């Protein structure tokens, strides 16, 4: 996909008509920015709301503290960071939906405060559209697993995304293929 690779301070990409840019929040506001979405967990140091001109602040789209500290913008960790970050994003589909909805309405700019313009969560999030598109189109099924007392729980899952051998993180759950077989799915 053209424009999706890290490289310049301002990157543009298009996935099925969606225009997604990344930009440092400290850079000047541009006419083509469209909806400006801050994807940092903490408000950028020294920026006023007036100067930042943020339309939407999605703290929950930022990587978790443990992941952010582990990564520490270390280039050899980039691919693993993206894998872990995408897993975190899979856990917040409502946030992903907000980004998709904004992008379908017009251009969006994912804002970040990091000095590293090539390896940061906004760039990774911009590379996630194939996954965003997959999440948006994926049917969600609620599965209630039997149990007694506290062992009964409901699992929301995108069944078509489950791969044999994958792990389900749930009480008494094992591999996806065992789960699917035992529940005749």
C-alpha positions in Angstrom: 0.0 0.0 0.0 1.6 3.3 -1.1 2.5 5.7 1.7 2.0 3.2 4.6 5.7 2.6 5.2 7.6 4.7 7.8 9.6 7.4 6.2 8.6 11.0 6.5 7.0 13.1 9.2 3.8 13.2 7.2 2.5 10.0 5.6 -0.6 9.4 3.6 -2.3 6.1 2.8 -5.5 5.0 1.4 -7.3 1.7 2.1 -10.5 1.3 0.2 -11.1 5.0 0.0 -9.9 5.8 3.5 -7.2 8.5 3.8 -5.1 8.1 6.9 -2.2 10.3 7.7 0.2 10.4 10.7 1.7 13.5 12.1 3.4 14.9 15.2 1.0 16.8 17.3 3.6 19.5 17.5 3.7 20.1 13.8 1.5 22.9 12.3 -2.1 22.1 11.5 -2.6 21.6 7.8 -5.6 22.1 5.6 -5.6 18.5 4.5 -5.5 17.1 8.0 -9.2 16.3 8.2 -10.2 14.9 11.5 -7.3 15.1 13.9 -7.2 12.1 16.3 -4.7 12.0 19.1 -3.6 8.4 19.8 -1.4 9.1 22.9 -2.4 8.0 26.4 -1.1 11.2 28.0 -1.7 14.7 26.7 1.4 16.0 24.9 3.7 18.1 27.1 3.4 21.8 26.6 0.5 21.7 24.1 -2.6 23.6 24.7 -5.9 22.3 23.4 -6.2 25.4 21.2 -2.8 24.8 19.6 -3.2 21.1 19.2 -6.7 21.4 17.6 -7.5 17.8 18.4 -10.9 16.6 17.2 -10.8 13.3 19.1 -8.5 12.0 21.8 -8.5 8.2 21.8 -6.4 7.3 24.9 -7.6 3.7 24.5 -6.0 3.5 21.1 -2.5 4.0 22.6 -0.4 1.0 23.5 -0.5 0.0 27.2 2.2 1.3 29.5 4.0 -2.0 29.8 4.2 -2.4 26.0 5.3 1.2 25.5 8.0 0.9 28.1 9.2 -2.5 26.7 9.4 -1.1 23.2 11.2 2.2 24.1 11.5 3.0 20.4 14.1 0.3 19.9 14.1 -0.5 16.1 14.9 -4.2 16.5 11.7 -4.5 18.6 9.5 -2.8 16.0 7.9 -5.9 14.4 7.2 -7.5 17.8 5.8 -4.2 19.1 3.4 -4.1 16.2 2.3 -7.7 16.8 1.6 -7.0 20.5 0.0 -3.6 19.8 -2.3 -5.1 17.2 -3.3 -7.7 19.8 -4.1 -4.8 22.2 -6.2 -3.1 19.5 -8.1 -6.3 18.9 -9.3 -6.0 22.5 -10.8 -2.6 22.0 -13.1 -3.0 18.9 -15.2 0.1 19.9 -12.1 2.3 19.6 -11.2 0.7 16.3 -14.8 1.4 15.1 -14.4 5.1 16.0 -11.3 5.3 13.9 -12.9 3.5 11.0 -16.0 5.6 11.2 -13.9 8.8 11.1 -11.9 7.6 8.2 -15.0 6.6 6.2 -16.3 10.2 6.7 -13.1 11.8 5.3 -9.4 12.1 5.8 -8.0 11.6 9.2 -4.7 12.4 10.8 -3.4 10.2 13.6 -1.5 12.5 16.0 1.4 11.4 18.2 3.9 13.2 20.4 6.9 11.0 20.0 10.1 12.5 18.5 10.5 9.2 16.6 8.4 9.8 13.4 9.1 6.4 11.9 8.6 4.0 14.8 5.6 5.0 17.0 2.0 3.9 17.7 0.4 6.2 15.1 2.6 4.6 12.3 1.7 1.1 13.5 -2.0 2.0 13.8 -1.8 3.3 10.2 -0.5 0.0 9.1 -3.4 -1.7 10.8 -6.2 -0.8 8.3 -6.2 -4.3 6.7 -6.9 -5.5 10.3 -9.3 -2.6 10.9 -11.2 -3.6 7.7 -11.1 -7.3 8.8 -12.5 -6.3 12.3 -15.2 -4.1 10.8 -16.5 -6.8 8.5 -16.0 -9.8 10.9 -19.2 -11.2 12.4 -19.2 -11.2 16.1 -20.8 -14.1 17.9 -21.4 -14.3 21.6 -20.7 -17.7 23.0 -21.8 -18.5 26.5 -19.8 -21.4 27.9 -21.5 -23.6 30.5 -20.2 -23.7 34.0 -21.3 -23.6 37.6 -21.2 -20.3 39.5 -18.3 -18.2 38.5 -17.0 -20.5 35.9 -19.8 -19.6 33.4 -18.8 -16.7 31.1 -19.6 -15.1 27.8 -17.0 -14.9 25.1 -17.3 -12.5 22.2 -15.3 -13.8 19.3 -14.7 -13.2 15.7 -15.0 -16.9 14.8 -13.6 -16.6 11.3 -10.4 -15.0 12.7 -9.7 -17.8 15.0 -7.0 -20.1 13.8 -6.4 -23.7 14.8 -3.7 -23.8 17.4 -4.4 -20.3 18.7 -5.0 -19.8 22.4 -8.2 -18.5 23.9 -7.7 -16.4 27.0 -10.6 -17.5 29.1 -11.1 -19.6 32.2 -10.5 -23.3 31.4 -10.1 -22.6 27.7 -7.4 -24.2 25.6 -6.6 -24.2 22.0 -9.1 -22.7 19.5 -9.5 -26.0 17.6 -10.4 -27.9 20.8 -12.8 -25.1 21.7 -14.5 -25.1 18.2 -14.7 -28.9 18.1 -16.2 -29.1 21.6 -18.8 -26.5 20.8 -19.5 -27.8 17.3 -18.6 -24.6 15.6 
